[in-house]
Each structure stands twice: as C-alpha cells, then as structure tokens.
Amino acid sequence: MDRKKIGALLVALSALGFGTIVIFVKLAYQEGAETYTMLAVRFFIGAVINLGRDHRDPPALEDQ
C-alpha cells in the first residue's frame, strides 16, 4: 500500500476514534467513572500506542 493510502486510512481511523470517544465517555460516566480516571486511561492508551511506533526519521517524500 502506498503512503497516501496509508495516510488517508490513518486520518479516517483517527476521525473515527475522535468521534466515538464521546460515546464511550458518556457510558463510562453513567457507570460511575470519574473525570481524572477517564483522562488517565485515555492518556495511558495514547502513550502505549506512541511507544509502539517507529520513531526513526521517515524517508523524504518525493516531489510531485
């Protein structure tokens, strides 16, 4: 898969996650979760995902 398709897929996945977080937070609050607990879980998941990434410099994009 080329870089543009991967980029578009990642943007769509990010938008889906951003849009559905409201639903999950609302359900969590109904079950008694607290604000700081939700923030801690959210940032922990983000940190785990970020640590799993490859942090080397990406190759330069070709001029088009």
Biopython code that builds the backbone (N, CA, C, O; Angstrom):
import numpy as np
from Bio.PDB.StructureBuilder import StructureBuilder

atoms = [
    (1, "MET", "N", (0.856, -1.169, 0.000)),
    (1, "MET", "CA", (0.000, 0.000, 0.000)),
    (1, "MET", "C", (0.908, 1.240, 0.000)),
    (1, "MET", "O", (1.901, 1.283, 0.727)),
    (2, "ASP", "N", (0.570, 2.238, -0.808)),
    (2, "ASP", "CA", (1.427, 3.417, -0.882)),
    (2, "ASP", "C", (1.149, 4.368, 0.286)),
    (2, "ASP", "O", (0.170, 4.211, 1.015)),
    (3, "ARG", "N", (2.023, 5.348, 0.445)),
    (3, "ARG", "CA", (1.979, 6.248, 1.595)),
    (3, "ARG", "C", (0.704, 7.084, 1.652)),
    (3, "ARG", "O", (0.196, 7.360, 2.738)),
    (4, "LYS", "N", (0.185, 7.488, 0.499)),
    (4, "LYS", "CA", (-1.036, 8.299, 0.502)),
    (4, "LYS", "C", (-2.228, 7.508, 1.009)),
    (4, "LYS", "O", (-3.056, 8.034, 1.752)),
    (5, "LYS", "N", (-2.318, 6.248, 0.612)),
    (5, "LYS", "CA", (-3.435, 5.414, 1.081)),
    (5, "LYS", "C", (-3.303, 5.139, 2.575)),
    (5, "LYS", "O", (-4.295, 5.156, 3.302)),
    (6, "ILE", "N", (-2.087, 4.888, 3.028)),
    (6, "ILE", "CA", (-1.871, 4.659, 4.456)),
    (6, "ILE", "C", (-2.228, 5.924, 5.236)),
    (6, "ILE", "O", (-2.873, 5.852, 6.282)),
    (7, "GLY", "N", (-1.806, 7.081, 4.723)),
    (7, "GLY", "CA", (-2.130, 8.345, 5.376)),
    (7, "GLY", "C", (-3.627, 8.588, 5.446)),
    (7, "GLY", "O", (-4.140, 9.006, 6.485)),
    (8, "ALA", "N", (-4.327, 8.334, 4.364)),
    (8, "ALA", "CA", (-5.776, 8.510, 4.350)),
    (8, "ALA", "C", (-6.456, 7.548, 5.318)),
    (8, "ALA", "O", (-7.414, 7.918, 5.996)),
    (9, "LEU", "N", (-5.968, 6.330, 5.380)),
    (9, "LEU", "CA", (-6.516, 5.347, 6.313)),
    (9, "LEU", "C", (-6.293, 5.784, 7.760)),
    (9, "LEU", "O", (-7.191, 5.648, 8.590)),
    (10, "LEU", "N", (-5.116, 6.301, 8.066)),
    (10, "LEU", "CA", (-4.829, 6.762, 9.423)),
    (10, "LEU", "C", (-5.676, 7.976, 9.799)),
    (10, "LEU", "O", (-6.112, 8.094, 10.944)),
    (11, "VAL", "N", (-5.912, 8.875, 8.848)),
    (11, "VAL", "CA", (-6.768, 10.036, 9.108)),
    (11, "VAL", "C", (-8.192, 9.572, 9.392)),
    (11, "VAL", "O", (-8.828, 10.057, 10.328)),
    (12, "ALA", "N", (-8.693, 8.642, 8.595)),
    (12, "ALA", "CA", (-10.054, 8.125, 8.802)),
    (12, "ALA", "C", (-10.159, 7.412, 10.152)),
    (12, "ALA", "O", (-11.149, 7.576, 10.865)),
    (13, "LEU", "N", (-9.153, 6.633, 10.499)),
    (13, "LEU", "CA", (-9.156, 5.926, 11.786)),
    (13, "LEU", "C", (-9.119, 6.911, 12.951)),
    (13, "LEU", "O", (-9.796, 6.711, 13.959)),
    (14, "SER", "N", (-8.336, 7.964, 12.810)),
    (14, "SER", "CA", (-8.258, 8.991, 13.844)),
    (14, "SER", "C", (-9.601, 9.699, 14.006)),
    (14, "SER", "O", (-10.049, 9.922, 15.131)),
    (15, "ALA", "N", (-10.242, 10.052, 12.902)),
    (15, "ALA", "CA", (-11.543, 10.717, 12.959)),
    (15, "ALA", "C", (-12.594, 9.809, 13.596)),
    (15, "ALA", "O", (-13.436, 10.270, 14.366)),
    (16, "LEU", "N", (-12.541, 8.532, 13.275)),
    (16, "LEU", "CA", (-13.476, 7.581, 13.871)),
    (16, "LEU", "C", (-13.273, 7.503, 15.382)),
    (16, "LEU", "O", (-14.238, 7.522, 16.146)),
    (17, "GLY", "N", (-12.018, 7.416, 15.804)),
    (17, "GLY", "CA", (-11.731, 7.362, 17.236)),
    (17, "GLY", "C", (-12.141, 8.639, 17.949)),
    (17, "GLY", "O", (-12.701, 8.588, 19.045)),
    (18, "PHE", "N", (-11.866, 9.786, 17.334)),
    (18, "PHE", "CA", (-12.219, 11.063, 17.940)),
    (18, "PHE", "C", (-13.733, 11.210, 18.047)),
    (18, "PHE", "O", (-14.235, 11.755, 19.030)),
    (19, "GLY", "N", (-14.454, 10.736, 17.056)),
    (19, "GLY", "CA", (-15.906, 10.846, 17.068)),
    (19, "GLY", "C", (-16.586, 9.905, 18.044)),
    (19, "GLY", "O", (-17.638, 10.235, 18.591)),
    (20, "THR", "N", (-16.005, 8.745, 18.268)),
    (20, "THR", "CA", (-16.642, 7.764, 19.149)),
    (20, "THR", "C", (-16.247, 7.918, 20.608)),
    (20, "THR", "O", (-16.860, 7.295, 21.475)),
    (21, "ILE", "N", (-15.236, 8.734, 20.903)),
    (21, "ILE", "CA", (-14.815, 8.865, 22.298)),
    (21, "ILE", "C", (-15.938, 9.445, 23.158)),
    (21, "ILE", "O", (-16.055, 9.106, 24.336)),
    (22, "VAL", "N", (-16.759, 10.310, 22.580)),
    (22, "VAL", "CA", (-17.866, 10.902, 23.335)),
    (22, "VAL", "C", (-18.828, 9.821, 23.808)),
    (22, "VAL", "O", (-19.324, 9.873, 24.933)),
    (23, "ILE", "N", (-19.087, 8.858, 22.959)),
    (23, "ILE", "CA", (-19.999, 7.767, 23.315)),
    (23, "ILE", "C", (-19.428, 6.950, 24.475)),
    (23, "ILE", "O", (-20.133, 6.646, 25.437)),
    (24, "PHE", "N", (-18.149, 6.599, 24.374)),
    (24, "PHE", "CA", (-17.532, 5.798, 25.430)),
    (24, "PHE", "C", (-17.439, 6.553, 26.750)),
    (24, "PHE", "O", (-17.635, 5.964, 27.813)),
    (25, "VAL", "N", (-17.145, 7.840, 26.697)),
    (25, "VAL", "CA", (-17.062, 8.645, 27.922)),
    (25, "VAL", "C", (-18.441, 8.767, 28.565)),
    (25, "VAL", "O", (-18.571, 8.672, 29.785)),
    (26, "LYS", "N", (-19.452, 8.976, 27.757)),
    (26, "LYS", "CA", (-20.808, 9.077, 28.303)),
    (26, "LYS", "C", (-21.212, 7.781, 28.998)),
    (26, "LYS", "O", (-21.792, 7.810, 30.084)),
    (27, "LEU", "N", (-20.908, 6.650, 28.378)),
    (27, "LEU", "CA", (-21.219, 5.364, 29.002)),
    (27, "LEU", "C", (-20.415, 5.151, 30.281)),
    (27, "LEU", "O", (-20.929, 4.614, 31.262)),
    (28, "ALA", "N", (-19.163, 5.569, 30.266)),
    (28, "ALA", "CA", (-18.329, 5.411, 31.459)),
    (28, "ALA", "C", (-18.852, 6.271, 32.610)),
    (28, "ALA", "O", (-18.888, 5.822, 33.755)),
    (29, "TYR", "N", (-19.256, 7.500, 32.309)),
    (29, "TYR", "CA", (-19.806, 8.360, 33.347)),
    (29, "TYR", "C", (-21.090, 7.783, 33.927)),
    (29, "TYR", "O", (-21.336, 7.902, 35.127)),
    (30, "GLN", "N", (-21.907, 7.162, 33.088)),
    (30, "GLN", "CA", (-23.141, 6.543, 33.574)),
    (30, "GLN", "C", (-22.834, 5.387, 34.521)),
    (30, "GLN", "O", (-23.630, 5.080, 35.409)),
    (31, "GLU", "N", (-21.684, 4.749, 34.332)),
    (31, "GLU", "CA", (-21.288, 3.639, 35.198)),
    (31, "GLU", "C", (-20.501, 4.103, 36.417)),
    (31, "GLU", "O", (-20.086, 3.284, 37.237)),
    (32, "GLY", "N", (-20.293, 5.413, 36.541)),
    (32, "GLY", "CA", (-19.673, 5.949, 37.746)),
    (32, "GLY", "C", (-18.204, 6.314, 37.619)),
    (32, "GLY", "O", (-17.559, 6.579, 38.634)),
    (33, "ALA", "N", (-17.661, 6.339, 36.439)),
    (33, "ALA", "CA", (-16.260, 6.718, 36.264)),
    (33, "ALA", "C", (-16.084, 8.205, 36.553)),
    (33, "ALA", "O", (-16.995, 9.003, 36.332)),
    (34, "GLU", "N", (-14.905, 8.566, 37.049)),
    (34, "GLU", "CA", (-14.609, 9.957, 37.345)),
    (34, "GLU", "C", (-13.781, 10.573, 36.222)),
    (34, "GLU", "O", (-13.164, 9.864, 35.427)),
    (35, "THR", "N", (-13.780, 11.890, 36.170)),
    (35, "THR", "CA", (-13.098, 12.608, 35.095)),
    (35, "THR", "C", (-11.617, 12.274, 35.040)),
    (35, "THR", "O", (-11.094, 11.976, 33.967)),
    (36, "TYR", "N", (-10.926, 12.319, 36.184)),
    (36, "TYR", "CA", (-9.485, 12.073, 36.192)),
    (36, "TYR", "C", (-9.149, 10.626, 35.831)),
    (36, "TYR", "O", (-8.107, 10.359, 35.232)),
    (37, "THR", "N", (-10.015, 9.715, 36.189)),
    (37, "THR", "CA", (-9.806, 8.318, 35.802)),
    (37, "THR", "C", (-9.904, 8.166, 34.297)),
    (37, "THR", "O", (-9.086, 7.482, 33.681)),
    (38, "MET", "N", (-10.899, 8.800, 33.707)),
    (38, "MET", "CA", (-11.059, 8.719, 32.252)),
    (38, "MET", "C", (-9.869, 9.348, 31.530)),
    (38, "MET", "O", (-9.387, 8.804, 30.537)),
    (39, "LEU", "N", (-9.395, 10.496, 32.027)),
    (39, "LEU", "CA", (-8.231, 11.126, 31.410)),
    (39, "LEU", "C", (-6.994, 10.254, 31.531)),
    (39, "LEU", "O", (-6.222, 10.137, 30.580)),
    (40, "ALA", "N", (-6.797, 9.640, 32.696)),
    (40, "ALA", "CA", (-5.632, 8.786, 32.893)),
    (40, "ALA", "C", (-5.663, 7.592, 31.947)),
    (40, "ALA", "O", (-4.640, 7.241, 31.360)),
    (41, "VAL", "N", (-6.816, 6.971, 31.797)),
    (41, "VAL", "CA", (-6.941, 5.825, 30.887)),
    (41, "VAL", "C", (-6.699, 6.265, 29.451)),
    (41, "VAL", "O", (-5.995, 5.588, 28.701)),
    (42, "ARG", "N", (-7.273, 7.384, 29.071)),
    (42, "ARG", "CA", (-7.116, 7.885, 27.696)),
    (42, "ARG", "C", (-5.643, 8.169, 27.366)),
    (42, "ARG", "O", (-5.149, 7.764, 26.314)),
    (43, "PHE", "N", (-4.953, 8.866, 28.269)),
    (43, "PHE", "CA", (-3.556, 9.196, 28.011)),
    (43, "PHE", "C", (-2.649, 7.971, 28.124)),
    (43, "PHE", "O", (-1.630, 7.900, 27.439)),
    (44, "PHE", "N", (-2.999, 7.015, 28.971)),
    (44, "PHE", "CA", (-2.218, 5.781, 29.047)),
    (44, "PHE", "C", (-2.299, 5.006, 27.735)),
    (44, "PHE", "O", (-1.285, 4.515, 27.238)),
    (45, "ILE", "N", (-3.487, 4.898, 27.181)),
    (45, "ILE", "CA", (-3.644, 4.200, 25.900)),
    (45, "ILE", "C", (-2.857, 4.927, 24.810)),
    (45, "ILE", "O", (-2.195, 4.288, 23.991)),
    (46, "GLY", "N", (-2.925, 6.252, 24.797)),
    (46, "GLY", "CA", (-2.164, 7.028, 23.822)),
    (46, "GLY", "C", (-0.663, 6.832, 23.973)),
    (46, "GLY", "O", (0.057, 6.748, 22.978)),
    (47, "ALA", "N", (-0.185, 6.759, 25.218)),
    (47, "ALA", "CA", (1.246, 6.554, 25.460)),
    (47, "ALA", "C", (1.692, 5.180, 24.990)),
    (47, "ALA", "O", (2.768, 5.043, 24.407)),
    (48, "VAL", "N", (0.881, 4.166, 25.235)),
    (48, "VAL", "CA", (1.229, 2.815, 24.794)),
    (48, "VAL", "C", (1.303, 2.755, 23.269)),
    (48, "VAL", "O", (2.225, 2.161, 22.710)),
    (49, "ILE", "N", (0.340, 3.366, 22.606)),
    (49, "ILE", "CA", (0.352, 3.386, 21.139)),
    (49, "ILE", "C", (1.573, 4.147, 20.634)),
    (49, "ILE", "O", (2.228, 3.713, 19.687)),
    (50, "ASN", "N", (1.882, 5.283, 21.266)),
    (50, "ASN", "CA", (3.015, 6.091, 20.829)),
    (50, "ASN", "C", (4.337, 5.376, 21.066)),
    (50, "ASN", "O", (5.249, 5.495, 20.248)),
    (51, "LEU", "N", (4.463, 4.650, 22.145)),
    (51, "LEU", "CA", (5.702, 3.915, 22.416)),
    (51, "LEU", "C", (5.900, 2.770, 21.433)),
    (51, "LEU", "O", (7.033, 2.352, 21.196)),
    (52, "GLY", "N", (4.824, 2.261, 20.863)),
    (52, "GLY", "CA", (4.916, 1.166, 19.908)),
    (52, "GLY", "C", (5.277, 1.614, 18.505)),
    (52, "GLY", "O", (5.526, 0.784, 17.631)),
    (53, "ARG", "N", (5.307, 2.925, 18.282)),
    (53, "ARG", "CA", (5.613, 3.451, 16.955)),
    (53, "ARG", "C", (7.101, 3.379, 16.666)),
    (53, "ARG", "O", (7.929, 3.250, 17.569)),
    (54, "ASP", "N", (7.412, 3.466, 15.397)),
    (54, "ASP", "CA", (8.792, 3.543, 14.941)),
    (54, "ASP", "C", (9.164, 5.026, 14.887)),
    (54, "ASP", "O", (8.607, 5.768, 14.078)),
    (55, "HIS", "N", (10.088, 5.464, 15.727)),
    (55, "HIS", "CA", (10.402, 6.883, 15.854)),
    (55, "HIS", "C", (11.611, 7.320, 15.035)),
    (55, "HIS", "O", (12.116, 8.426, 15.226)),
    (56, "ARG", "N", (12.075, 6.484, 14.143)),
    (56, "ARG", "CA", (13.176, 6.913, 13.279)),
    (56, "ARG", "C", (12.666, 7.961, 12.301)),
    (56, "ARG", "O", (11.461, 8.088, 12.084)),
    (57, "ASP", "N", (13.589, 8.706, 11.717)),
    (57, "ASP", "CA", (13.196, 9.710, 10.726)),
    (57, "ASP", "C", (12.563, 9.037, 9.531)),
    (57, "ASP", "O", (13.130, 8.090, 8.987)),
    (58, "PRO", "N", (11.384, 9.510, 9.104)),
    (58, "PRO", "CA", (10.758, 8.909, 7.918)),
    (58, "PRO", "C", (11.538, 9.285, 6.663)),
    (58, "PRO", "O", (12.211, 10.315, 6.640)),
    (59, "PRO", "N", (11.456, 8.471, 5.634)),
    (59, "PRO", "CA", (12.128, 8.833, 4.385)),
    (59, "PRO", "C", (11.490, 10.089, 3.802)),
    (59, "PRO", "O", (10.307, 10.358, 4.011)),
    (60, "ALA", "N", (12.290, 10.842, 3.073)),
    (60, "ALA", "CA", (11.792, 12.077, 2.468)),
    (60, "ALA", "C", (10.731, 11.764, 1.425)),
    (60, "ALA", "O", (10.831, 10.779, 0.693)),
    (61, "LEU", "N", (9.713, 12.616, 1.368)),
    (61, "LEU", "CA", (8.664, 12.437, 0.365)),
    (61, "LEU", "C", (9.206, 12.879, -0.985)),
    (61, "LEU", "O", (10.001, 13.814, -1.078)),
    (62, "GLU", "N", (8.772, 12.209, -2.002)),
    (62, "GLU", "CA", (9.189, 12.555, -3.361)),
    (62, "GLU", "C", (8.430, 13.790, -3.816)),
    (62, "GLU", "O", (7.250, 13.949, -3.502)),
    (63, "ASP", "N", (9.105, 14.669, -4.559)),
    (63, "ASP", "CA", (8.423, 15.836, -5.120)),
    (63, "ASP", "C", (7.453, 15.385, -6.198)),
    (63, "ASP", "O", (7.739, 14.478, -6.980)),
    (64, "GLN", "N", (6.310, 16.034, -6.222)),
    (64, "GLN", "CA", (5.325, 15.628, -7.228)),
    (64, "GLN", "C", (5.047, 16.731, -8.177)),
    (64, "GLN", "O", (4.240, 16.569, -9.093)),
]
sb = StructureBuilder()
sb.init_structure("model")
sb.init_model(0)
sb.init_chain("A")
sb.init_seg("    ")
for serial, (resi, resn, name, xyz) in enumerate(atoms, 1):
    if name == "N":
        sb.init_residue(resn, " ", resi, " ")
    sb.init_atom(name, np.array(xyz, "f"), 0.0, 1.0, " ", f" {name:<3s}", serial, name[0])
structure = sb.get_structure()
